[in-house]
Amino acid sequence: MTQNNRIDRRTLLTGAAAVAAAGMLGARGSAQAGPVEGTDCKGGLFTALRDVEPAAKPASVRFRVAGAWTDPVPVRRTAHGRDDRPGKLSEIVPIPAGADKVDVIAENITLPTIFAPVTAQPFKTPVTTSYAWGFPAVTRSGWGADESLQTWGEPEYSPAQVITVHHTQIPTGQEYDDYRDAVRGVYRFHALPDPDGQGWGDVGYHLMIDPNGVIYSARHPGTDDAPIFKPGADLKPGAEVVTAGHVRGANSGNIGICLIGDFSHTLPSKAALHSLDIVLTRLCSGLGIHPFAQINYVNPVNGITATKPGVSGHGDWQDICGETSCPGDFLHTILPLLTALSQLG
């Protein structure tokens, strides 16, 4: 991963002041008095209280998870910050996974502030974008690919047969101020040789999609102006796709689309899902791939065969590539809905 633009997650969680300074998290605000049922904390990473004074009675918070309240969690005065400037917030309290409410157990203390991830800002300057297949895709030059790292060799192509969906898991995208850095990080990890990377010589996916819904051309197809396919190809059945590296043993003719994030326990953003829907719709309709049909996939290079849906998750290929949890349980669960939408066009 890129080191210059990465903010270590441990640094993010050293205190509210440090987090605010990092610019990666945003507070959802606080109020002066709270209802008994608590404050909405869905999507938050942690909470903190204001004005936890030494003389005040001990304060605590509790969280509602799956309709039941947890045991109280003590809230302590901050032990972080400058010597000459007292902190305004307490020590942080992590919000448990699945919590939807937080309740303060204390007297004369304001409602907690909820700190939640803030997505990267939109691009401030135009970037080179391809519209070759009916959807915008930031080209490799647009996201700043260092082509000196591209050592895959001469590209190989074969007719597109199936589409496979992935997630990055790490990076989630929140490690960066600009999601293009996340794409560059994946590129370096996939392309660089051991011990700095996988040694594949390029990104293993054909396309990547960030939480803002921006689509990126990933694996180099031999030209910078159109992703996925052999230069000069038309989007029609039998179009030849560049061989990538996203399903070990079953890459030739297999289009890999990867969403930036970890979707083991959460859903992708609406913007990311909308872009994935658009990409699947355009590719399936153009290539004549029925997303639910069982395709008799044949790898023309190594002879491996399999019967798989036209659109599947990486985990559906475990009989060939080995054990994987990709693309995460939540994303895998909603794939049938997305493929149904792509079938409707």
C-alpha positions in Angstrom: 0.0 0.0 0.0 1.0 3.6 -0.5 2.7 4.8 2.7 2.8 8.6 2.1 -0.9 9.0 2.1 -1.9 6.3 4.6 -3.1 7.4 8.1 -2.5 4.6 10.6 -5.7 3.5 12.2 -4.1 3.4 15.6 -3.3 7.1 15.2 -6.9 7.8 14.3 -8.1 6.3 17.5 -5.8 8.0 20.0 -8.4 10.7 20.9 -11.1 13.0 19.6 -8.7 15.9 19.0 -6.3 13.7 17.0 -9.1 12.3 14.9 -10.5 15.7 14.1 -7.0 16.9 13.1 -6.6 13.9 10.8 -9.7 15.0 8.9 -10.8 11.5 8.3 -13.8 11.4 10.7 -16.7 13.8 11.2 -18.8 14.4 14.3 -22.5 14.2 13.9 -23.1 16.7 16.6 -24.5 16.8 20.2 -27.5 18.2 22.0 -28.2 19.6 25.5 -30.7 17.0 26.7 -31.4 13.5 25.7 -34.4 11.2 25.5 -34.4 8.1 27.5 -34.3 5.9 24.3 -30.8 7.3 23.5 -29.1 8.8 20.5 -28.7 7.4 17.1 -25.2 6.0 16.7 -25.6 3.8 13.6 -22.5 4.1 11.3 -20.4 5.6 14.1 -16.9 4.4 15.0 -16.8 5.9 18.5 -18.5 8.3 20.9 -17.3 10.9 23.5 -18.9 13.1 26.1 -18.4 16.7 26.9 -17.6 18.3 30.3 -16.6 15.2 32.2 -15.2 17.1 35.2 -13.2 15.7 38.1 -15.8 16.5 40.6 -18.7 15.2 38.6 -20.3 11.8 39.4 -19.0 8.9 37.4 -20.4 8.9 33.9 -21.1 5.9 31.7 -22.8 5.0 28.4 -24.6 2.0 27.2 -25.4 0.8 23.7 -28.5 -0.8 22.2 -27.5 -3.9 20.1 -30.1 -6.1 18.5 -32.8 -4.4 20.6 -31.0 -5.0 24.0 -29.0 -2.6 26.0 -25.4 -3.5 26.9 -23.9 -3.2 30.4 -22.7 0.4 31.2 -19.3 1.3 29.9 -17.4 3.8 32.1 -16.4 7.2 30.5 -13.1 8.7 31.7 -11.6 12.1 31.4 -9.2 12.4 28.5 -5.6 11.4 29.1 -4.5 12.8 25.8 -3.8 16.3 24.4 -1.6 19.3 25.2 -0.4 20.2 28.7 -1.5 23.8 28.3 -5.0 23.2 26.8 -7.4 20.9 28.6 -9.4 18.6 26.3 -13.1 19.3 25.7 -14.1 15.7 25.3 -13.8 12.6 27.3 -11.7 9.6 26.4 -13.3 7.9 23.4 -15.6 4.9 23.8 -15.8 2.5 20.8 -19.2 1.9 19.4 -19.9 -1.9 19.3 -20.7 -3.4 15.9 -24.4 -3.4 15.2 -25.3 -0.7 17.8 -28.0 1.7 16.8 -28.5 3.7 20.0 -26.2 5.1 22.7 -27.6 6.3 26.1 -25.8 8.5 28.7 -26.0 7.4 32.3 -24.9 10.6 34.1 -26.2 13.9 35.5 -25.9 17.2 33.7 -23.9 15.9 30.8 -24.7 16.6 27.2 -25.6 14.0 24.7 -22.5 12.2 23.2 -20.8 13.2 20.0 -20.8 10.4 17.4 -17.7 10.2 15.2 -18.4 8.5 11.9 -16.3 8.1 8.7 -16.4 10.9 6.2 -16.0 9.9 2.5 -13.3 11.5 0.4 -14.1 14.8 -1.3 -14.9 14.7 -5.0 -12.0 15.3 -7.4 -11.0 18.9 -7.5 -9.6 18.8 -11.0 -10.8 16.8 -14.0 -9.2 13.4 -14.6 -8.9 11.4 -17.8 -12.0 9.3 -18.0 -13.2 6.6 -20.5 -16.8 6.3 -21.7 -16.1 3.4 -24.0 -18.6 1.0 -22.6 -21.4 3.3 -21.5 -20.2 4.1 -18.1 -17.4 6.5 -16.9 -14.2 4.8 -15.8 -11.2 6.8 -14.6 -8.3 5.6 -16.8 -5.0 4.4 -15.4 -3.4 7.8 -16.3 -6.3 9.4 -14.6 -5.7 7.7 -11.2 -1.9 8.0 -11.6 -0.7 4.5 -12.3 3.1 4.3 -12.2 3.5 2.3 -15.4 7.1 1.4 -14.5 5.5 -1.1 -12.0 3.5 -2.8 -14.8 5.7 -5.8 -15.5 3.0 -8.4 -16.4 4.4 -8.8 -20.0 2.5 -8.9 -23.2 -1.3 -8.9 -22.6 -3.3 -12.0 -23.5 -6.9 -12.0 -24.5 -9.8 -14.4 -24.7 -13.6 -14.1 -25.2 -15.5 -12.9 -22.1 -17.5 -15.7 -20.5 -18.4 -14.7 -16.9 -18.1 -11.8 -14.4 -16.8 -12.1 -10.8 -17.3 -9.6 -8.0 -14.8 -8.9 -5.3 -14.0 -6.6 -2.4 -10.6 -5.3 -1.3 -11.3 -5.9 2.4 -8.1 -4.0 3.1 -7.8 -1.2 2.2 -11.3 -0.1 3.1 -10.7 3.3 1.5 -11.0 5.1 4.8 -7.2 4.9 5.2 -6.8 7.6 2.5 -7.9 11.1 1.8 -8.4 10.3 -1.8 -9.7 7.0 -3.1 -7.2 7.1 -6.0 -4.6 6.4 -3.4 -6.4 3.2 -2.4 -6.4 2.1 -6.1 -2.7 2.9 -6.3 -2.1 1.0 -3.0 -3.8 -2.1 -4.4 -1.8 -1.7 -7.6 1.5 -1.7 -5.8 0.5 -4.6 -3.6 -0.5 -6.7 -6.6 2.3 -5.6 -8.9 5.5 -5.3 -6.8 7.7 -8.3 -6.3 8.2 -10.1 -3.0 8.6 -9.0 -0.2 6.8 -5.7 -1.2 3.9 -7.3 -3.1 2.3 -10.3 -4.8 4.6 -10.1 -7.8 1.8 -10.2 -10.3 3.1 -7.2 -12.3 -0.3 -5.4 -12.4 -3.6 -5.0 -10.7 -5.5 -8.3 -10.6 -9.0 -6.7 -11.2 -10.3 -5.3 -14.4 -12.3 -2.5 -12.7 -12.5 -1.1 -9.2 -15.3 1.0 -7.6 -14.8 3.3 -4.7 -17.4 4.3 -2.0 -18.3 7.4 -3.9 -19.3 5.3 -6.9 -16.3 6.3 -9.0 -15.2 3.5 -11.4 -11.5 2.9 -12.2 -9.8 1.0 -15.0 -7.5 -1.4 -13.3 -5.7 -4.2 -15.2 -3.9 -2.7 -18.2 -5.7 -3.9 -21.4 -3.0 -2.6 -23.7 -4.4 0.9 -24.2 -5.2 3.7 -21.8 -8.5 4.9 -23.4 -10.7 1.9 -22.8 -10.6 -0.6 -19.9 -11.2 -4.4 -19.9 -11.1 -5.4 -23.5 -8.6 -5.9 -26.3 -7.9 -2.6 -28.1 -10.3 -2.0 -30.9 -12.9 -4.4 -29.5 -16.7 -3.8 -29.6 -18.9 -4.5 -26.7 -20.7 -7.6 -28.1 -20.8 -11.3 -27.5 -17.4 -12.9 -27.9 -15.5 -9.6 -27.2 -12.0 -10.5 -26.0 -11.1 -9.5 -22.5 -7.5 -9.0 -21.2 -6.5 -11.8 -18.8 -6.2 -10.5 -15.2 -5.4 -12.1 -11.9 -8.5 -12.2 -9.6 -9.6 -15.9 -9.5 -6.6 -18.2 -9.4 -7.0 -20.9 -12.1 -10.0 -19.3 -13.8 -8.9 -15.9 -15.0 -9.0 -16.2 -18.8 -12.4 -14.9 -20.0 -13.4 -13.9 -16.5 -14.0 -10.2 -15.8 -13.1 -9.1 -12.3 -14.9 -6.1 -10.7 -13.7 -5.1 -7.2 -15.4 -2.8 -4.7 -13.1 -0.9 -2.3 -14.0 -1.8 1.2 -14.7 -4.7 3.6 -18.2 -6.0 3.2 -18.0 -8.9 5.6 -20.3 -7.2 8.1 -21.6 -4.1 6.2 -23.1 -3.2 2.9 -21.3 -1.1 0.3 -22.5 2.5 -0.1 -25.5 3.3 -2.2 -23.2 5.1 -4.7 -21.0 2.0 -5.0 -23.9 -0.3 -5.5 -25.4 2.0 -8.1 -22.2 2.0 -10.1 -21.9 -1.8 -9.8 -25.4 -2.1 -11.1 -24.6 0.2 -14.1 -21.4 -1.8 -14.9 -23.1 -5.2 -14.7 -26.0 -3.9 -16.8 -23.8 -2.6 -19.5 -21.5 -5.6 -19.6 -24.2 -8.3 -19.4 -26.4 -6.7 -22.0 -23.5 -6.0 -24.4 -21.8 -9.4 -24.0 -25.0 -11.4 -24.0 -24.2 -12.8 -20.5 -27.3 -13.9 -18.6 -26.4 -13.1 -15.0 -28.4 -16.0 -13.6 -27.6 -18.6 -16.3 -25.3 -21.5 -15.4 -22.3 -20.9 -17.8 -20.1 -23.8 -18.7 -16.9 -21.9 -18.2 -13.7 -23.2 -19.9 -10.3 -21.7 -19.4 -8.8 -21.8 -22.8 -5.2 -21.7 -21.5 -5.1 -24.4 -18.8 -8.3 -26.4 -19.7 -10.0 -26.0 -16.3 -13.8 -26.2 -16.5 -16.6 -25.1 -14.2 -20.3 -24.4 -14.2 -20.9 -21.0 -12.7 -23.5 -18.3 -12.8 -22.9 -15.6 -15.4 -22.3 -13.1 -12.5 -20.9 -14.5 -9.2 -18.9 -13.7 -6.2 -15.3 -14.8 -5.7 -16.4 -17.2 -3.1 -18.4 -19.1 -5.7 -15.1 -20.3 -7.2 -13.6 -21.9 -4.1 -13.6 -25.3 -5.7 -11.0 -24.0 -8.2 -9.1 -21.1 -6.5 -9.2 -22.3 -2.8 -10.8 -20.9 0.3 -11.8 -17.2 0.4 -14.3 -15.0 2.2 -14.4 -12.5 -0.7 -16.5 -10.5 -1.6 -17.8 -10.5 2.0 -21.0 -12.0 3.3 -23.1 -8.8 2.9 -22.0 -8.1 -0.6 -22.4 -11.7 -1.7 -25.9 -11.8 -0.2 -27.2 -8.9 -2.3 -25.5 -10.0 -5.5 -28.7 -11.8 -6.7 -30.6 -8.5 -6.4 -28.0 -6.7 -8.4 -27.8 -9.3 -11.1 -31.6 -9.2 -11.4 -31.4 -5.5 -11.9 -28.7 -6.0 -14.6 -31.0 -8.5 -16.4 -33.7 -5.9 -16.5 -31.3 -3.3 -18.0 
